[in-house]
Amino acid sequence: MDEERALYIVRAGEAGAIERVLRDYSDKHRATFKFESTDEDKRKKLCEGIFKVLLKDIPTTCQVSCLEVLRILSRDKKVLVPVTTKENMQILLRLAKLNESDDSLEKVSEFPVIVESLKCLCNIVFNSQMAQQLSLELNLAAKLCNLLRKCKDRKFINDIKCFDLRLLFVLSLLHTDIRSQLRYELQGLPLLTQILESAFSIKWTDEYESAIDRNGPPLSPQETDCAIEALKALFNVTVDSWKVHKEGDSHQFRVMAAVLRHCLLIVGPTEDKTEELHSNAVNLLSNVPVSCLDVLICPLTHEETAPEATTLDELPSDKTAEKETVLKNNTMVYNGMNMEAIHVLLSFMEKRIDKGSSYREGLTPVLSLLTECSRAHRNIRKFLKDQVLPPLRDVTNRPEVGSTVRNKLVRLMTHVDLGVKQIAAEFLFVLCKERVDSLLKYTGYGNAAGLLAARGLLAGGRGDNWYSEDEDTDTEEYKNAKPNINLITGHLEEPMPNPIDEMTEEQKEYEAMKLVNMLDKLSRRADVNDLHQDGG
């Protein structure tokens, strides 16, 4: 009934009446995502009627109402089949200021029309294969990049940037050809990196170092959403970028990694938004060539080196680490390097473990990232070793029992999900410089058996990668307990009492005679078997 009334007014009414009826329809169906199949034909005709209205010279408010209803109707894939034409797509491109002739974004009154047009395009392209083909024909990716360049330094049009980036993400998700076009032809990597710089208001202090305002306000909701969409689009653009072939590529990836380091050190408007922001940053860092991840750590600045250092021995016991790791001016430092970003990644990993679900999607990316960073960069590996596998002192409990990061990771080594189990074990193995004896010290043979069997290292030895030869130092507590540590379980066991010590001399003699009789029976049985074999 709503569609029938709206269709009648759209076909015959003037702009004011059309705006009113469509606003009522939009208000009523704003949260509608499932539609009755009986009204499907009416919805198709209403879409067609709206496109005809959009061709006319109507007020901006009426355009917005038309586009809001079109966005709602575009949630239904069946409705899009007859209305997804080149002409209709071009109408939306014109309203979204995606045509080449639109040189500027000066009229603020047009911004709501641009945003709603981009929202419609997002739905239509995602739900319609025909629209996806038309996007290629109309070179939509290039038009979206052009619009981004117009608004990348503008602070008050975040909604336009956000939905432009979302549409770019959808296109690059659905078409691998567009990923290549974005990367090379459209220079999407530097463009999207600049969008992130703008969203974070980054001020560079060195080539790959940015200033962090620790007392500054959190990102606004709009800036956070814009950054998240840019991170998702960049992920698609760089998804096949494991190898760097040119020096220019290496520089660009280092710039992006430096921006992502900044991203890890700031917060969003809420805890959930911060986690979503950091999660997308982790995913994107996984696409960065590992040789470029050295920018995640950097030498201390003058301000960071000035205050007196506090060793981690002065922190609570669950945060202790070796003396090489210190806090300076609330900055995590190792060997004179700022380790804040790595510490954030480690905390993010622990939060994901504590969630206890969706490990494959939520945990494995950050574990893989930390593993590759540790394998390639010595300072990162040694810092993480300090934090995750500090020198052993108390070995009375099994390695998997407790609440430390080590305990949580060891528990994952026997997880039911093979992928989770493998990457948790690999991370700990790399922290131990791929030395079997060092791994067993922290995990016990039982927990490590799966990894060692897969690597062919059940008999001991070390992995294939080369690491520095600095030796691990054992604590006095561990050295004293070592003779009584059960190698299978990895924890201290009290010596088992000798049952003979509690026996009288008569009991000992009785047990000895039982043993003699048993051995005699076994010997006689063996002789009988030999005679049978000789006779055969």
MIGUTOR-931356 format. One record per residue (C-alpha): residue number from 1; residue in three letters; chain; x, y, z. Coordinates in steps of 0.02 Angstrom, whole numbers, plus 50000, padded with zeros to 5 digits. Layout:
<nodes>
nr|rest|kette|X|Y|Z
NUM|ALA|A|X|Y|Z
...
</nodes>
This chain:
<nodes>
nr|rest|kette|X|Y|Z
1|MET|A|50000|50000|50000
2|ASP|A|50144|50120|50042
3|GLU|A|50227|50085|49873
4|GLU|A|50063|50110|49779
5|ARG|A|50031|50281|49858
6|ALA|A|50212|50336|49835
7|LEU|A|50212|50277|49654
8|TYR|A|50053|50376|49616
9|ILE|A|50124|50538|49687
10|VAL|A|50294|50513|49604
11|ARG|A|50211|50492|49434
12|ALA|A|50086|50634|49446
13|GLY|A|50134|50751|49588
14|GLU|A|50239|50907|49598
15|ALA|A|50406|50918|49688
16|GLY|A|50335|50967|49859
17|ALA|A|50210|50824|49862
18|ILE|A|50342|50700|49801
19|GLU|A|50461|50755|49938
20|ARG|A|50328|50735|50074
21|VAL|A|50269|50562|50022
22|LEU|A|50446|50497|49998
23|ARG|A|50500|50567|50166
24|ASP|A|50354|50475|50248
25|TYR|A|50402|50315|50157
26|SER|A|50585|50335|50210
27|ASP|A|50539|50365|50392
28|LYS|A|50429|50211|50395
29|HIS|A|50551|50092|50308
30|ARG|A|50718|50159|50371
31|ALA|A|50755|49995|50463
32|THR|A|50677|49880|50332
33|PHE|A|50795|49752|50256
34|LYS|A|50673|49614|50207
35|PHE|A|50532|49652|50086
36|GLU|A|50370|49564|50041
37|SER|A|50382|49475|49874
38|THR|A|50201|49522|49834
39|ASP|A|50248|49706|49815
40|GLU|A|50405|49674|49713
41|ASP|A|50334|49740|49549
42|LYS|A|50274|49900|49634
43|ARG|A|50447|49930|49707
44|LYS|A|50526|49908|49536
45|LYS|A|50408|50038|49462
46|LEU|A|50439|50155|49608
47|CYS|A|50628|50144|49575
48|GLU|A|50601|50184|49391
49|GLY|A|50489|50330|49438
50|ILE|A|50618|50401|49559
51|PHE|A|50755|50397|49426
52|LYS|A|50639|50496|49310
53|VAL|A|50610|50625|49447
54|LEU|A|50797|50642|49475
55|LEU|A|50817|50693|49293
56|LYS|A|50709|50846|49326
57|ASP|A|50760|51014|49399
58|ILE|A|50698|50988|49577
59|PRO|A|50751|51064|49744
60|THR|A|50897|50987|49840
61|THR|A|50782|50929|49981
62|CYS|A|50675|50833|49857
63|GLN|A|50832|50753|49781
64|VAL|A|50884|50694|49954
65|SER|A|50712|50617|49987
66|CYS|A|50717|50527|49819
67|LEU|A|50890|50458|49854
68|GLU|A|50846|50402|50031
69|VAL|A|50702|50296|49964
70|LEU|A|50810|50231|49822
71|ARG|A|50942|50179|49949
72|ILE|A|50811|50083|50049
73|LEU|A|50740|49998|49894
74|SER|A|50915|49952|49832
75|ARG|A|50930|49831|49978
76|ASP|A|50819|49714|49878
77|LYS|A|50924|49628|49743
78|LYS|A|50772|49580|49638
79|VAL|A|50716|49760|49622
80|LEU|A|50884|49812|49550
81|VAL|A|50878|49699|49397
82|PRO|A|50772|49810|49283
83|VAL|A|50832|49979|49351
84|THR|A|51020|49950|49344
85|THR|A|51056|50031|49176
86|LYS|A|51198|50138|49114
87|GLU|A|51084|50290|49107
88|ASN|A|51028|50269|49288
89|MET|A|51206|50241|49348
90|GLN|A|51258|50401|49260
91|ILE|A|51119|50495|49350
92|LEU|A|51192|50440|49517
93|LEU|A|51370|50480|49462
94|ARG|A|51316|50656|49415
95|LEU|A|51229|50684|49582
96|ALA|A|51380|50615|49676
97|LYS|A|51494|50741|49587
98|LEU|A|51590|50598|49508
99|ASN|A|51589|50667|49332
100|GLU|A|51752|50738|49267
101|SER|A|51673|50907|49234
102|ASP|A|51635|50936|49420
103|ASP|A|51789|51031|49474
104|SER|A|51750|51082|49652
105|LEU|A|51646|51049|49808
106|GLU|A|51599|51226|49854
107|LYS|A|51411|51215|49880
108|VAL|A|51382|51149|50055
109|SER|A|51197|51130|50016
110|GLU|A|51241|50993|49891
111|PHE|A|51337|50886|50016
112|PRO|A|51184|50785|50076
113|VAL|A|51143|50743|49894
114|ILE|A|51322|50685|49863
115|VAL|A|51322|50577|50019
116|GLU|A|51154|50495|49981
117|SER|A|51206|50463|49800
118|LEU|A|51364|50376|49860
119|LYS|A|51261|50272|49983
120|CYS|A|51146|50218|49840
121|LEU|A|51295|50171|49732
122|CYS|A|51368|50068|49875
123|ASN|A|51208|49965|49889
124|ILE|A|51179|49949|49702
125|VAL|A|51358|49898|49660
126|PHE|A|51365|49773|49803
127|ASN|A|51197|49692|49760
128|SER|A|51199|49695|49570
129|GLN|A|51318|49605|49453
130|MET|A|51259|49716|49311
131|ALA|A|51306|49871|49412
132|GLN|A|51478|49795|49445
133|GLN|A|51506|49774|49258
134|LEU|A|51444|49951|49225
135|SER|A|51565|50015|49357
136|LEU|A|51709|49947|49254
137|GLU|A|51637|50020|49094
138|LEU|A|51610|50191|49174
139|ASN|A|51784|50188|49256
140|LEU|A|51705|50217|49426
141|ALA|A|51866|50184|49523
142|ALA|A|51955|50328|49436
143|LYS|A|51808|50444|49469
144|LEU|A|51808|50399|49653
145|CYS|A|51995|50433|49667
146|ASN|A|51968|50601|49582
147|LEU|A|51833|50646|49709
148|LEU|A|51948|50594|49851
149|ARG|A|52084|50711|49786
150|LYS|A|51959|50854|49789
151|CYS|A|51914|50827|49970
152|LYS|A|52068|50745|50050
153|ASP|A|52120|50903|50143
154|ARG|A|51944|50963|50183
155|LYS|A|51896|50941|50366
156|PHE|A|51708|50960|50353
157|ILE|A|51661|50833|50221
158|ASN|A|51705|50672|50311
159|ASP|A|51540|50591|50261
160|ILE|A|51581|50613|50077
161|LYS|A|51756|50540|50102
162|CYS|A|51687|50398|50207
163|PHE|A|51562|50336|50078
164|ASP|A|51680|50368|49934
165|LEU|A|51806|50254|50023
166|ARG|A|51672|50125|50062
167|LEU|A|51623|50116|49879
168|LEU|A|51807|50101|49832
169|PHE|A|51823|49958|49956
170|VAL|A|51671|49869|49883
171|LEU|A|51737|49887|49705
172|SER|A|51911|49825|49749
173|LEU|A|51835|49681|49848
174|LEU|A|51730|49622|49701
175|HIS|A|51855|49651|49559
176|THR|A|52038|49600|49566
177|ASP|A|52070|49704|49408
178|ILE|A|52020|49861|49503
179|ARG|A|52147|49822|49639
180|SER|A|52285|49824|49509
181|GLN|A|52215|49983|49430
182|LEU|A|52209|50069|49600
183|ARG|A|52385|50015|49645
184|TYR|A|52476|50064|49487
185|GLU|A|52372|50172|49369
186|LEU|A|52277|50276|49497
187|GLN|A|52417|50286|49628
188|GLY|A|52295|50225|49759
189|LEU|A|52429|50182|49887
190|PRO|A|52494|50359|49915
191|LEU|A|52320|50434|49893
192|LEU|A|52239|50324|50026
193|THR|A|52389|50345|50141
194|GLN|A|52366|50534|50128
195|ILE|A|52183|50512|50174
196|LEU|A|52239|50422|50332
197|GLU|A|52365|50559|50371
198|SER|A|52227|50687|50356
199|ALA|A|52107|50588|50466
200|PHE|A|52241|50571|50602
201|SER|A|52306|50751|50580
202|ILE|A|52483|50683|50574
203|LYS|A|52631|50801|50596
204|TRP|A|52795|50723|50540
205|THR|A|52951|50747|50648
206|ASP|A|53063|50641|50536
207|GLU|A|53047|50543|50374
208|TYR|A|52953|50400|50457
209|GLU|A|52913|50471|50629
210|SER|A|52760|50569|50683
211|ALA|A|52723|50674|50836
212|ILE|A|52606|50591|50962
213|ASP|A|52502|50707|51070
214|ARG|A|52475|50599|51225
215|ASN|A|52358|50727|51304
216|GLY|A|52260|50761|51145
217|PRO|A|52075|50718|51123
218|PRO|A|52021|50552|51046
219|LEU|A|51974|50543|50863
220|SER|A|51798|50602|50824
221|PRO|A|51671|50469|50768
222|GLN|A|51676|50540|50590
223|GLU|A|51866|50537|50581
224|THR|A|51869|50360|50651
225|ASP|A|51742|50295|50524
226|CYS|A|51836|50380|50383
227|ALA|A|52001|50303|50440
228|ILE|A|51925|50129|50454
229|GLU|A|51856|50139|50276
230|ALA|A|52026|50198|50212
231|LEU|A|52113|50053|50303
232|LYS|A|51993|49927|50224
233|ALA|A|52018|49999|50050
234|LEU|A|52208|50000|50073
235|PHE|A|52201|49818|50126
236|ASN|A|52125|49770|49959
237|VAL|A|52248|49877|49863
238|THR|A|52399|49797|49950
239|VAL|A|52336|49620|49972
240|ASP|A|52463|49549|49849
241|SER|A|52611|49657|49904
242|TRP|A|52724|49531|49989
243|LYS|A|52875|49578|49885
244|VAL|A|52947|49751|49854
245|HIS|A|53028|49769|49683
246|LYS|A|53072|49954|49677
247|GLU|A|53148|50076|49800
248|GLY|A|52998|50190|49778
249|ASP|A|52882|50049|49832
250|SER|A|52988|50018|49986
251|HIS|A|52980|50202|50034
252|GLN|A|52791|50209|50010
253|PHE|A|52764|50054|50116
254|ARG|A|52873|50127|50253
255|VAL|A|52770|50287|50251
256|MET|A|52612|50184|50265
257|ALA|A|52685|50080|50407
258|ALA|A|52733|50241|50498
259|VAL|A|52553|50302|50479
260|LEU|A|52491|50136|50547
261|ARG|A|52610|50152|50695
262|HIS|A|52529|50320|50732
263|CYS|A|52359|50236|50715
264|LEU|A|52404|50107|50848
265|LEU|A|52455|50244|50971
266|ILE|A|52293|50344|50963
267|VAL|A|52117|50304|51022
268|GLY|A|51944|50321|50949
269|PRO|A|51787|50393|51030
270|THR|A|51744|50227|51116
271|GLU|A|51837|50070|51167
272|ASP|A|51746|49968|51033
273|LYS|A|51790|50093|50897
274|THR|A|51972|50094|50954
275|GLU|A|51977|49904|50941
276|GLU|A|51898|49908|50768
277|LEU|A|52023|50041|50713
278|HIS|A|52171|49941|50780
279|SER|A|52103|49779|50707
280|ASN|A|52100|49853|50532
281|ALA|A|52274|49925|50560
282|VAL|A|52338|49750|50607
283|ASN|A|52259|49675|50450
284|LEU|A|52342|49806|50341
285|LEU|A|52511|49787|50427
286|SER|A|52503|49603|50378
287|ASN|A|52512|49658|50195
288|VAL|A|52665|49767|50221
289|PRO|A|52829|49683|50167
290|VAL|A|52914|49627|50327
291|SER|A|53073|49721|50282
292|CYS|A|52975|49885|50295
293|LEU|A|52906|49850|50469
294|ASP|A|53064|49916|50551
295|VAL|A|52978|50087|50561
296|LEU|A|52860|50017|50695
297|ILE|A|53004|50047|50816
298|CYS|A|53111|50204|50817
299|PRO|A|53251|50284|50920
300|LEU|A|53196|50387|51069
301|THR|A|53166|50573|51043
302|HIS|A|53250|50704|51151
303|GLU|A|53092|50725|51256
304|GLU|A|53082|50537|51287
305|THR|A|53263|50519|51341
306|ALA|A|53263|50668|51461
307|PRO|A|53166|50599|51612
308|GLU|A|53237|50471|51731
309|ALA|A|53208|50291|51680
310|THR|A|53105|50170|51782
311|THR|A|53149|49986|51769
312|LEU|A|53008|49863|51749
313|ASP|A|53064|49779|51910
314|GLU|A|52973|49920|51997
315|LEU|A|52810|49875|51911
316|PRO|A|52686|49742|51973
317|SER|A|52756|49566|51963
318|ASP|A|52649|49514|51813
319|LYS|A|52731|49653|51710
320|THR|A|52912|49617|51751
321|ALA|A|53040|49589|51614
322|GLU|A|53226|49600|51593
323|LYS|A|53318|49758|51641
324|GLU|A|53346|49801|51458
325|THR|A|53162|49851|51449
326|VAL|A|53122|50013|51540
327|LEU|A|52988|50145|51552
328|LYS|A|53039|50322|51508
329|ASN|A|52908|50457|51521
330|ASN|A|52773|50322|51507
331|THR|A|52856|50257|51349
332|MET|A|52901|50072|51331
333|VAL|A|53085|50067|51284
334|TYR|A|53204|49925|51238
335|ASN|A|53388|49948|51192
336|GLY|A|53356|50134|51166
337|MET|A|53211|50102|51046
338|ASN|A|53031|50159|51068
339|MET|A|52927|50000|51078
340|GLU|A|52756|50077|51108
341|ALA|A|52677|50012|50947
342|ILE|A|52739|49835|50977
343|HIS|A|52674|49842|51155
344|VAL|A|52503|49897|51089
345|LEU|A|52504|49749|50969
346|LEU|A|52547|49631|51111
347|SER|A|52406|49702|51220
348|PHE|A|52287|49688|51072
349|MET|A|52337|49505|51050
350|GLU|A|52306|49468|51234
351|LYS|A|52133|49549|51227
352|ARG|A|52089|49440|51078
353|ILE|A|52146|49285|51173
354|ASP|A|52042|49336|51324
355|LYS|A|51886|49350|51215
356|GLY|A|51892|49161|51196
357|SER|A|51804|49154|51026
358|SER|A|51831|49186|50840
359|TYR|A|52017|49152|50859
360|ARG|A|52045|49117|50675
361|GLU|A|51975|49286|50618
362|GLY|A|52020|49391|50769
363|LEU|A|52182|49320|50837
364|THR|A|52282|49240|50697
365|PRO|A|52316|49404|50601
366|VAL|A|52401|49488|50749
367|LEU|A|52493|49329|50799
368|SER|A|52556|49307|50621
369|LEU|A|52611|49489|50616
370|LEU|A|52707|49477|50780
371|THR|A|52787|49314|50723
372|GLU|A|52851|49388|50560
373|CYS|A|52911|49547|50647
374|SER|A|53005|49441|50775
375|ARG|A|53084|49332|50641
376|ALA|A|53146|49481|50539
377|HIS|A|53189|49612|50671
378|ARG|A|53302|49567|50817
379|ASN|A|53253|49710|50934
380|ILE|A|53068|49669|50913
381|ARG|A|53099|49485|50948
382|LYS|A|53203|49519|51103
383|PHE|A|53076|49643|51171
384|LEU|A|52933|49520|51144
385|LYS|A|53037|49382|51224
386|ASP|A|53057|49492|51378
387|GLN|A|52871|49523|51386
388|VAL|A|52804|49351|51341
389|LEU|A|52942|49233|51402
390|PRO|A|53032|49320|51545
391|PRO|A|53166|49218|51638
392|LEU|A|53085|49073|51730
393|ARG|A|53081|49082|51919
394|ASP|A|52927|48989|51981
395|VAL|A|52905|48822|51891
396|THR|A|52789|48739|52015
397|ASN|A|52640|48755|51896
398|ARG|A|52620|48682|51723
399|PRO|A|52660|48806|51582
400|GLU|A|52477|48811|51527
401|VAL|A|52413|48852|51702
402|GLY|A|52401|49036|51749
403|SER|A|52353|49207|51682
404|THR|A|52514|49270|51603
405|VAL|A|52530|49294|51415
406|ARG|A|52645|49142|51411
407|ASN|A|52515|49034|51498
408|LYS|A|52379|49091|51377
409|LEU|A|52486|49056|51223
410|VAL|A|52540|48885|51286
411|ARG|A|52356|48839|51309
412|LEU|A|52328|48886|51127
413|MET|A|52463|48761|51073
414|THR|A|52336|48622|51102
415|HIS|A|52185|48714|51032
416|VAL|A|52061|48617|50925
417|ASP|A|52082|48737|50779
418|LEU|A|52238|48681|50685
419|GLY|A|52276|48855|50616
420|VAL|A|52266|48936|50788
421|LYS|A|52372|48798|50866
422|GLN|A|52506|48812|50733
423|ILE|A|52527|49001|50737
424|ALA|A|52531|49008|50928
425|ALA|A|52667|48875|50932
426|GLU|A|52762|48959|50790
427|PHE|A|52762|49126|50882
428|LEU|A|52836|49050|51039
429|PHE|A|52961|48949|50935
430|VAL|A|53023|49107|50849
431|LEU|A|53040|49197|51016
432|CYS|A|53150|49050|51069
433|LYS|A|53257|49078|50912
434|GLU|A|53187|48913|50845
435|ARG|A|53288|48814|50971
436|VAL|A|53198|48659|51031
437|ASP|A|53281|48654|51203
438|SER|A|53231|48835|51237
439|LEU|A|53051|48805|51180
440|LEU|A|53032|48650|51289
441|LYS|A|53094|48748|51440
442|TYR|A|52945|48867|51424
443|THR|A|52809|48749|51360
444|GLY|A|52850|48569|51406
445|TYR|A|52869|48429|51279
446|GLY|A|52684|48382|51281
447|ASN|A|52625|48553|51224
448|ALA|A|52761|48572|51093
449|ALA|A|52748|48397|51018
450|GLY|A|52633|48449|50875
451|LEU|A|52750|48586|50813
452|LEU|A|52905|48479|50834
453|ALA|A|52826|48333|50739
454|ALA|A|52776|48448|50596
455|ARG|A|52953|48519|50588
456|GLY|A|53039|48350|50606
457|LEU|A|53121|48407|50767
458|LEU|A|53055|48280|50893
459|ALA|A|53234|48227|50928
460|GLY|A|53288|48407|50960
461|GLY|A|53391|48533|50862
462|ARG|A|53337|48699|50790
463|GLY|A|53239|48774|50646
464|ASP|A|53303|48834|50477
465|ASN|A|53314|49021|50513
466|TRP|A|53470|49106|50579
467|TYR|A|53466|49208|50740
468|SER|A|53598|49297|50843
469|GLU|A|53699|49185|50957
470|ASP|A|53670|49279|51120
471|GLU|A|53637|49152|51256
472|ASP|A|53484|49142|51369
473|THR|A|53524|49164|51552
474|ASP|A|53434|49054|51678
475|THR|A|53386|49118|51850
476|GLU|A|53457|49037|52006
477|GLU|A|53281|48977|52050
478|TYR|A|53267|48886|51884
479|LYS|A|53441|48810|51895
480|ASN|A|53402|48739|52068
481|ALA|A|53235|48667|52010
482|LYS|A|53294|48602|51841
483|PRO|A|53345|48425|51895
484|ASN|A|53168|48393|51959
485|ILE|A|53071|48469|51812
486|ASN|A|52963|48346|51716
487|LEU|A|53013|48372|51534
488|ILE|A|52842|48316|51470
489|THR|A|52736|48431|51577
490|GLY|A|52866|48569|51596
491|HIS|A|52843|48595|51782
492|LEU|A|52925|48548|51945
493|GLU|A|52877|48380|52019
494|GLU|A|52926|48319|52191
495|PRO|A|53027|48156|52185
496|MET|A|52913|48004|52197
497|PRO|A|52933|47909|52361
498|ASN|A|53023|47740|52348
499|PRO|A|52896|47607|52400
500|ILE|A|53035|47491|52464
501|ASP|A|53082|47618|52597
502|GLU|A|52919|47583|52689
503|MET|A|52938|47392|52686
504|THR|A|53000|47276|52823
505|GLU|A|53140|47152|52786
506|GLU|A|53012|47009|52773
507|GLN|A|52908|47108|52646
508|LYS|A|53062|47146|52543
509|GLU|A|53111|46962|52541
510|TYR|A|52933|46912|52492
511|GLU|A|52929|47037|52346
512|ALA|A|53102|46979|52288
513|MET|A|53044|46797|52282
514|LYS|A|52888|46848|52184
515|LEU|A|53001|46933|52057
516|VAL|A|53114|46780|52045
517|ASN|A|52963|46667|52014
518|MET|A|52894|46783|51879
519|LEU|A|53062|46788|51790
520|ASP|A|53073|46597|51802
521|LYS|A|52901|46577|51721
522|LEU|A|52947|46696|51581
523|SER|A|53109|46600|51551
524|ARG|A|53019|46431|51544
525|ARG|A|52889|46501|51423
526|ALA|A|53025|46566|51308
527|ASP|A|53110|46394|51308
528|VAL|A|52946|46308|51261
529|ASN|A|52919|46429|51116
530|ASP|A|53096|46394|51053
531|LEU|A|53064|46205|51055
532|HIS|A|52903|46226|50954
533|GLN|A|52992|46331|50825
534|ASP|A|53135|46205|50810
535|GLY|A|53011|46062|50791
536|GLY|A|52918|46158|50655
</nodes>
